[in-house]
Amino acid sequence: EARLIYAGVARLQPSAVPRLVIDIGGRSTEMILGHGRKPLRAESFRIGSVSLSMRYFGDGRFTEAAFRAAQVAAGAELEEALVPFAPAHWQEALGSSGTVGAVSQLLAASGISDGRITPDGLRWLMQRCLQAGRVDRLELPGLKEDRRAVIAGGIAILYTLAMHFGIEGLLPARGALRQGVVFDLD
């Protein structure tokens, strides 16, 4: 799966610099290091936006304690990636998932960024969640109904990734798994 994700990103967004590609799914997160069209290292971690949201925000409430606990859980799962996916191995970070696209759209629609996902933007989103207090009260421009219940888990994973891996700006990628599968058939 990770190889196909990278293939989709690399074909639709070519680059000559080493890159980190992150795909946050509902139940897992894939991290892929690559250069050009070649994936060099790929790992899958059992932490996703749906599983984290259900575990820490399943009662529909947003609390500081829940965000902290979700980040600790994400950090524990991603701990073994700290050395092999360290910033020394890449120059550009891209995100290829629906979670990344949704968060990018929220930040852009709110005028917080041009769609780039930054630690400051993620902190701003967490504050909006905390101010709303509950998932059913969360109002953000661009928030789609199908993302509402899982957005907090996605934000917690993205913030953990940004902090642990020194990601100052995560760009949404144009390709992902679906495109990788198509390109793999060639």
C-alpha positions in Angstrom: 0.0 0.0 0.0 2.7 2.5 1.0 4.6 1.8 -2.3 1.5 2.5 -4.3 0.8 5.7 -2.3 4.3 6.9 -3.1 3.9 6.0 -6.8 0.7 8.1 -7.0 2.3 11.1 -5.4 5.6 10.9 -7.3 3.9 10.6 -10.7 1.5 13.5 -10.1 3.9 15.7 -8.2 7.4 15.0 -9.4 10.4 16.3 -7.4 14.1 15.9 -7.4 14.5 16.3 -3.6 14.2 13.6 -1.0 10.7 13.6 0.5 8.6 12.3 3.2 5.0 11.2 2.2 2.4 10.7 5.0 -0.9 9.0 4.5 -3.3 9.1 7.4 -6.1 6.6 7.0 -8.9 5.7 9.3 -7.0 2.9 11.1 -3.4 3.4 10.0 -0.8 5.9 9.1 1.8 5.2 6.3 5.1 7.0 6.2 7.2 6.7 3.1 10.7 8.2 2.3 11.5 8.5 -1.3 13.6 10.2 -3.9 12.2 10.9 -7.4 9.9 8.1 -8.3 11.6 5.6 -6.0 10.3 4.8 -2.5 13.3 4.1 -0.3 11.6 3.1 3.0 7.9 2.6 3.9 6.3 1.7 7.3 2.7 1.4 8.4 1.7 2.4 11.9 -1.5 1.3 13.7 -2.9 4.7 14.4 -5.5 6.4 12.3 -8.0 9.3 12.4 -11.0 7.1 13.0 -9.5 4.8 15.6 -8.0 7.7 17.5 -11.2 9.8 17.3 -13.3 6.9 18.6 -10.9 6.1 21.4 -10.3 9.7 22.7 -13.3 11.7 21.4 -15.9 9.0 21.1 -18.2 10.7 23.6 -18.3 13.7 21.3 -16.5 16.0 23.7 -13.3 17.9 23.0 -11.1 18.4 26.0 -7.4 19.3 26.6 -6.9 16.0 28.4 -8.3 14.1 25.4 -6.1 15.9 22.9 -3.1 15.2 25.1 -3.9 11.6 25.5 -4.5 11.2 21.8 -1.1 12.8 21.1 0.6 10.5 23.6 -1.0 7.5 22.0 0.1 8.6 18.5 3.6 9.4 19.7 3.9 6.0 21.3 2.9 4.3 18.1 5.2 6.4 16.0 8.2 6.2 18.3 10.0 3.5 16.3 9.9 5.9 13.2 11.8 8.7 14.9 15.3 7.7 13.6 14.5 6.2 10.2 12.1 9.1 9.2 14.1 11.9 10.9 14.3 15.3 9.1 17.9 14.5 8.0 16.4 12.0 5.5 14.1 14.4 3.6 13.7 18.0 2.4 10.0 18.1 1.7 6.9 16.7 3.4 3.7 15.8 1.7 0.4 14.4 2.9 -1.7 12.3 0.7 -4.8 11.4 2.7 -8.3 12.6 3.1 -7.3 13.7 6.6 -4.6 16.0 5.2 -6.9 17.3 2.5 -9.6 18.1 5.0 -7.3 19.8 7.5 -5.6 21.8 4.6 -9.1 22.9 3.4 -10.1 24.0 6.9 -6.9 26.1 7.3 -7.3 27.7 3.9 -11.0 28.4 4.2 -10.4 30.0 7.6 -7.6 32.2 6.2 -5.0 30.6 8.5 -2.7 29.4 5.7 -2.6 28.8 2.0 -3.4 25.2 2.7 -0.1 24.3 4.2 -0.4 22.5 7.5 1.8 24.0 10.1 2.1 23.5 13.9 0.6 26.9 14.5 -2.4 26.1 12.2 -2.9 22.8 14.0 -2.8 24.5 17.4 -5.4 27.0 16.1 -7.7 24.1 15.0 -7.3 22.4 18.4 -8.3 25.7 20.1 -11.4 25.9 17.8 -12.3 22.4 18.9 -11.8 23.2 22.5 -13.9 26.4 22.3 -16.7 24.4 20.6 -16.4 21.8 23.4 -18.4 19.2 21.4 -18.2 17.7 18.0 -21.8 18.7 17.2 -21.0 22.4 18.0 -17.8 22.6 15.9 -18.4 25.2 13.1 -15.5 25.8 10.7 -15.6 27.0 7.1 -15.0 24.0 4.9 -15.8 21.3 7.5 -17.6 18.5 5.7 -20.1 16.5 7.7 -18.4 13.2 7.0 -15.2 14.6 8.6 -16.7 16.1 11.7 -16.6 13.0 13.9 -13.0 12.1 13.0 -11.3 15.5 12.6 -10.0 15.7 16.2 -8.1 12.4 15.8 -6.6 13.5 12.5 -5.5 16.8 14.1 -3.9 15.0 17.0 -1.9 12.7 14.6 -0.8 15.6 12.4 0.3 17.6 15.4 2.2 14.7 16.8 3.9 14.1 13.4 4.8 17.8 13.2 6.3 17.9 16.6 8.1 14.6 16.5 9.5 14.8 13.0 10.1 18.6 12.7 7.5 19.1 10.0 7.2 22.9 9.7 4.9 22.8 6.7 3.0 19.7 5.3 1.8 20.2 1.8 -1.3 18.3 0.5 -0.2 16.0 -2.3 -2.1 15.6 -5.5 -1.7 11.8 -5.8 -2.3 8.9 -3.4 -3.2 5.2 -3.3 -5.8 5.2 -6.1 -3.5 6.9 -8.6 -0.6 4.6 -7.5 -2.8 1.6 -8.3 -3.6 3.0 -11.8 0.1 3.8 -12.5 1.1 0.4 -11.3 -1.1 -1.2 -14.0 0.9 0.5 -16.7 
